[in-house]
Amino acid sequence: FPAMRAEYAERRITCLQCYATADLGNIAYESPAMEGMILDEGVIVEIVPPGTGDPVAEGEVGEVVVTALNPDYPLIRFATGDLSAVMPGQSPCGRTNTRIKGWMGRADQTTKIKGMFVRPEQVAALVARHEEIVKVRVIASRDGAQDAMTVQVEAAGGSAEVFSKSVVDVLKMQGAVEILAPGSLPRDGLV
């Protein structure tokens, strides 16, 4: 029975290494022999920028959003709060379902600046106001004893003055605005 024991041990390891949430249970499984995690066929998983519902491109980091059509506990586009990315290609083990990189951090990036909370949803609203904006990153720092905010705007055109007005309207505070060329900000899921 040594062969059966080895097979059982391998299955046990496989079952112990899984991506799970408290509400959903297991949604992806990992084997020591494969890279990444293969999604369970019974769930639909999307990767979206935090604060939005729009899917990211393959390989980009975003929040894991799950749809589970379980008749006892159905969930439609449940945002887990975890970050991951879809991996390209097929698993070396031969399974063909979508692969994700696994847990890559938390999506809740709410930050307090100048006594006000800045949320990913607000940053997404700022991007939505201007069609020329590709991506925005808000950086909180200290200027002496005070908080400072820099808003990096990745855009093909537009003016810092117009973007600054939108920053005040949406984020409810002033900050320095830096306009960057498209492709300058990393696609790491951070806003």
Buried (B, 14 or more C-beta within 10 A) or exposed (E): EEEEEEEEEEEEEBEEBBBEBEEBBEBBBBBEEBBBBBBBEEBBBBBBBBBBEEBBEEEBBBBBBBEBEEEEEEBEEBBBEBBBBBBEEEBEEEBEEBBBBBBBBEBBBEBEBBEEEBBBBBBBBBBEBBEBBBBBBBBBEEEEEEBBBEBBBBBEEBEBEEBBBBBEEBBEBEBBBBBBEEEBBEBBBBB
